[in-house]
Amino acid sequence: MQIVYIEWLDSMGLGGRNNKKEAMEAKLLLVTTAGILVGEDEEVGRIAQDWWTWEDGDGTRPEIYREVLVIPKKMVQRFEIMEVPVEGGDSGEG
């Protein structure tokens, strides 16, 4: 299983009334996310909060992910992976 630490830029909204100066001073928000790497492709990384698997009664072991966040790679500032062994099941990679 791969655990990831990601720092990435997210959009930010200004609530209420704002003058032009305030609106022009608004910046992207640097966000820190840590979780289970579900998978990635050229455009995005998919990170889950939780993962589990169990015997499904038909001989399969489905992998279940909860609270999956899709992060655009163009916004990633820092990306670190840590390998963690998983006992009694698949690695969780997919």
Beta strands, then each sheet from edge to edge (+ up, - down):
strand 1: 2-10
strand 2: 29-40
strand 3: 44-48
strand 4: 50-53
strand 5: 63-66
strand 6: 69-72
strand 7: 76-83
sheet 1: 6+ 3- 2+ 1- 7+
sheet 2: 4+ 5-
end
